[in-house]
């Protein structure tokens, strides 16, 4: 049976197509595995088996990302128990190449142009996937998935397959995001109590708290050294404040029956005006345009910040570190800031985290689908959780984790994340076992306040040309508006430039797609 017929007409869910502002790497969670098998044959110096090399039919070569993971001493990407576990259960000999993270896109382009391509490439940029598919550099996968991808077909929803379909054919196996949203507001309750403030709800409430946290010495040290609100570079962790105006950056939204790019809407200008006011009054971290994630997290750990848009897992990271450093610190979640018209919320993550593609010259495409099918199917629980009675065990009906072993085995996520699927039961058991960090509660709180992206199709032809670069230009202009380098009214000039330089073409193509979906339109 063909894949399209097997999937049926499942309900469509929106996703976020452009990963400029939020790295999907942040979404990688914990995983693991182990067993034994013979090593793959000697390979070329590039690290993968080149086209034309005589290799056994059960060998595959893959190129993927480290996703920020590292290996314990004595182990590497081709010598570890998790890879051997996969090999033993699939009958495959697997050669893995991990290009450096900071040059990963450039390395992939070199590989695709070299003529010596691996059997499988995993990458998080769907514009890259789409471009290579349209250039006939990738293999259509419909028949392979029908034959070798039973678990992939059952566990990946139709709307995810729709995103990897180009001109009616599937060109990638999608790996799904485990979570539907990332950000929620957290505040130092002890600072609120010291200053006699209630937890903020409206945007006006937030302004008062941010001002007090900046000016009124909330930590009681007699020094003017606290930050009312902080963001990361490129407006990372700003989503709730745009949500207060009913929008999220870099999405598409229905406006009177047609899709509009949210970064060009008047509501976005209103949000920029609010943030510009905070910055002008020195209530917003003056260093935010330069705040890389480590520096922003250090400010939170060191007690300089009392309110910020946290990632759902930050209660186990910088918030926990701050409470350990300062026993007086008490953090609580907040309502999302509610704007003047009652709007609130944050962006929904992309349903798809990354794309597994097979170059047209692959020597063993069947083996690739078997490999991915095992990760999503029979190997899922072991690769996600680790080995039972080694990494975790069930005691009195609850999962108990051996954290010393767990931390050593985090690198298993390199393999598991290539074909992740959504399993709420496993996710809750795992998150609850990690400790009293309210991780599952955080996710449920976020899920109740998501602002969806109305466009979830594969990139249009114009997006391949303009989307990333023009979105980045708009974002950079927004930062300049907030810090006062550009006037607020330059928003319209930047939007008009975006429209003339590809935005109108993208809007036309997105709306052609929208009309074909048969979705009820015209909500706003």
C-alpha positions, 0 to 999 in steps of 0.5 A: 500500500502506498504511503499516502493512502496509509496515512489517510486524512489525519488532522493537520497541525501547524509548525514553524518552518524557519529556524533562524531564531530558535535552534532546533538543537535546543530541543534534543533530549536524552537517549541511549542504547548498546550491544555488539557487531563487527566494524564496518570496512575501511573507508575513504579519508573523507570519513564515509564510504564513497560512491562506487566502492565495493562494500557489502550490501548491508553497509551504510554510511551516514553524515549527521550532527553532534547536536552538541554531544561529546563522547566519553574517553575511549569512545567515538561515533563509530565505536560505542555500545549504542551504535553496536546495539543498532547494528546488531538489531538491523544487521547493518555495518554503519559508518558515521561521520560527524562534521564540526557543528560550526561548519556543518552547512558548508561541509554538506554543500561540499559533500553534495558537490563532490560526487562522493556522497554518503547513503544518508544525510541528516540536516535541520534546514528544510530549504536545503532539503527542498533545494536538493530535491528540486535539483534531483540530487535526492532519491524519492523515498515513497516506495522504500518507505512502503517496503522498509518503513512500517514503523515510520509510516505508523508513527509519523503523522501525515502533516510531517510527511506533507512537509517533506513532499516535493512535487508529489514525492517524499524526499526525506524521513522527518525526525519530529520534535518531542515538544510543541513549544519552548518558552514560558515566563519564570520569575524570582518570587523572593524578589517579588515578595521583597518589593511587595509586588504580585506576580504580573499578568498584564503587560502593564504589570510586567512593565512595573515588575521589570522596572522595579527589578531594575531600579529598586535593588530586589536582591538587597545588596545595596548595589545597582546591579540587577537586570529587569529583563534579558533577551538573547541575541537575535531576540531569542527569548522574546516570544511572550512579549510579541505574543502579548500583541497576538503575533510571533516573529517569522510565522504566517497568520490568517488575516481576513482569509489570506496568509500574511508574514507576521514579521510585517504586521502592524502588531509586530511594530506595536511589540517593537515599540514596547521593547524600544520603550524598555530599552530606552528606559534602561529596563531591558538588558543593554547587552542583549544584542550580544548575549549568546546563550552561555552569557545569558544563562550566566546572568541568571545563574549568578542572580542578576536576572529576576524575570525572563522567558525560560525554556521549559528545561531551564528549571533543570539548568540555570534556574536550578543552578541559581537556587543552588548558589543562592538558597534564598532564591525561589522561582515560580512560573508566570502567566504569559503577559497579556497585551492590551487586546487580551492576546498572549502566547508563544510560538509553536515549534516546528513539528519536524526537527530535522530531515533525513535524505538519501542522495541519488547515488546511495549504494544502500537506500534500503539499509538507510530506511531500515536504520531509521525505522529501527530507531523510530520503532523497536529501538525507540525506548532503549535509545530514548531512555538507555538500558534498563537496569544500567541507566534506569530501573523501575521501582515501585512503579516509577522510573529511577535513573542512575544519573552518573551513568545517565550523564555518560550516555547522553551521546546516544541522542546523536543517533536517537534524534535522527528519527525521533517520534512523539510518545507522550507516555515515555516522555512523561515517565522520563521527564518525571524521573529527572527530578522535581524540576516541573519539566512535564508541567512546564510543557503542559503550561506552554501547550495551552498557550501556543500561537500556531504557524498557519503555513506548514508546507514544504518551502515554496520556490521563492522561499528557497531564494529569499526566505532565510536571508530576507528574514534575517535582514528584517530581524536585524532591523528590528534589533536596531529599532529596539536599541534606537539606531533606527526610528520606529517608523522605519518599520514600514520601510523595512517591510516594503523592502522585504516585499519588493525583494522577494516577500511578495512572491513568497506571499503569493506562493504561500497563499496558493498553497493555503487555498489548496488546503481547504482550511476554513479561512478569514478568522481575522 
